[in-house]
Amino acid sequence: MLNRRDLLAVIPLLLLKSSTSGCGGKSRSSYLPVTGKARESLMTALTVWKSGSPHGPIASSKPVINVFDLRWTQGKKLESFEIVEEMKNTEQPQFKVRMQFAGEPEQINIYLVIGIDPLQIFRDEDYARMQSM
């Protein structure tokens, strides 16, 4: 069961899902960033998280970056990260990231990058959760 804070984090996911289904005839590729911009945006987002900034749109970036990772929303402290590799043969840019959170063992996560402006970054588990709603 989602608590109020988690629910507030999921609402933008639902809005994104509804806005991307039936995109008025534009091709899917017109909603995907180029790999270099996707990687740069992911690096920016994770650096902002690591700096201790609260979760929310990263308006200082152009384009604005929205990050959908419930762990950030829940206040988890990111101590370090490394973008390990770009995943090949995927529908949208995806990156494997090694992450260390305070008091937890190191873990590997996959992030998807979608959109042009704003740019949306999803942890794969949160994206899958949104898709199943």
C-alpha positions as CSV (number, residue, x, y, z in Angstrom):
1,M,0.0,0.0,0.0
2,L,1.4,3.4,-1.0
3,N,1.6,6.1,1.7
4,R,0.7,9.7,1.0
5,R,4.3,10.6,0.1
6,D,4.7,7.7,-2.3
7,L,1.3,8.6,-3.8
8,L,2.4,12.1,-4.5
9,A,5.5,10.8,-6.2
10,V,3.4,8.4,-8.4
11,I,0.9,11.1,-9.6
12,P,3.4,12.6,-12.1
13,L,4.1,9.1,-13.4
14,L,0.4,8.7,-14.2
15,L,0.3,12.1,-15.9
16,L,3.3,11.2,-18.0
17,K,1.7,7.8,-18.9
18,S,-1.5,9.5,-20.1
19,S,0.4,12.2,-22.0
20,T,2.6,9.8,-23.9
21,S,-0.2,7.5,-25.1
22,G,-1.5,8.9,-28.3
23,C,1.1,11.6,-29.1
24,G,-0.7,13.1,-32.0
25,G,1.1,11.2,-34.8
26,K,4.7,12.1,-33.9
27,S,7.2,9.3,-34.0
28,R,8.4,7.7,-30.8
29,S,11.9,8.8,-31.6
30,S,10.9,12.5,-31.4
31,Y,10.3,11.9,-27.6
32,L,13.7,10.4,-26.9
33,P,16.9,12.3,-26.1
34,V,20.2,11.6,-27.9
35,T,22.5,9.3,-25.9
36,G,25.0,12.1,-25.0
37,K,22.3,14.3,-23.6
38,A,20.6,11.4,-21.8
39,R,23.9,10.4,-20.1
40,E,24.7,14.1,-19.2
41,S,21.2,14.5,-17.7
42,L,21.4,11.3,-15.6
43,M,24.8,12.5,-14.3
44,T,23.3,15.9,-13.4
45,A,20.3,14.3,-11.6
46,L,22.4,11.9,-9.6
47,T,24.9,14.6,-8.7
48,V,22.1,16.8,-7.4
49,W,20.7,13.8,-5.3
50,K,24.2,13.1,-3.9
51,S,24.6,16.8,-2.9
52,G,21.7,16.3,-0.5
53,S,19.1,18.4,-2.4
54,P,15.5,17.5,-1.9
55,H,13.6,15.5,-4.5
56,G,11.9,17.7,-7.1
57,P,12.3,19.0,-10.7
58,I,15.9,20.1,-11.4
59,A,14.9,23.5,-12.9
60,S,18.5,24.7,-13.0
61,S,19.1,22.3,-15.8
62,K,18.1,23.1,-19.4
63,P,15.9,21.2,-20.2
64,V,14.3,20.7,-16.8
65,I,14.9,17.2,-15.5
66,N,12.3,15.2,-13.5
67,V,13.6,12.1,-11.7
68,F,11.3,9.2,-10.8
69,D,13.0,7.2,-8.1
70,L,10.9,6.5,-5.0
71,R,14.1,6.2,-2.9
72,W,14.9,9.8,-3.4
73,T,11.4,10.8,-2.7
74,Q,11.6,8.8,0.6
75,G,14.8,10.6,1.6
76,K,17.4,8.0,1.0
77,K,20.9,9.5,1.1
78,L,23.0,8.7,-2.0
79,E,26.7,8.6,-1.1
80,S,28.2,7.7,-4.4
81,F,27.4,6.6,-7.9
82,E,29.1,5.5,-11.1
83,I,27.5,5.2,-14.5
84,V,28.8,1.8,-15.5
85,E,27.5,1.4,-19.0
86,E,24.9,2.4,-21.6
87,M,22.6,-0.5,-22.3
88,K,22.4,-1.5,-25.9
89,N,19.4,-2.5,-28.1
90,T,16.8,-0.7,-25.9
91,E,13.8,1.3,-26.9
92,Q,15.1,4.4,-25.1
93,P,18.5,5.4,-23.6
94,Q,19.2,3.2,-20.6
95,F,22.2,3.2,-18.3
96,K,23.4,0.8,-15.7
97,V,24.5,2.7,-12.5
98,R,26.5,1.4,-9.5
99,M,25.1,3.2,-6.4
100,Q,26.0,3.4,-2.7
101,F,23.3,4.5,-0.2
102,A,24.0,5.4,3.4
103,G,24.1,2.2,5.6
104,E,23.3,-0.2,2.7
105,P,25.3,-2.5,0.5
106,E,26.3,-1.3,-3.0
107,Q,23.7,-2.0,-5.7
108,I,23.3,-1.8,-9.4
109,N,20.3,0.0,-10.9
110,I,19.1,0.7,-14.4
111,Y,17.8,4.1,-15.4
112,L,15.7,5.0,-18.5
113,V,15.8,8.5,-20.0
114,I,12.7,9.7,-21.9
115,G,11.5,13.0,-23.3
116,I,13.1,16.1,-24.7
117,D,11.8,19.0,-22.6
118,P,11.2,18.3,-19.9
119,L,13.5,15.3,-19.7
120,Q,12.2,12.3,-17.6
121,I,14.6,9.9,-15.8
122,F,13.1,6.7,-14.3
123,R,14.6,3.9,-12.3
124,D,13.5,0.8,-14.1
125,E,11.6,-0.5,-11.1
126,D,9.6,2.7,-10.8
127,Y,8.9,2.8,-14.5
128,A,7.6,-0.8,-14.4
129,R,5.4,0.1,-11.5
130,M,4.0,3.1,-13.4
131,Q,3.4,0.9,-16.5
132,S,1.4,-1.6,-14.5
133,M,-1.0,1.0,-13.0
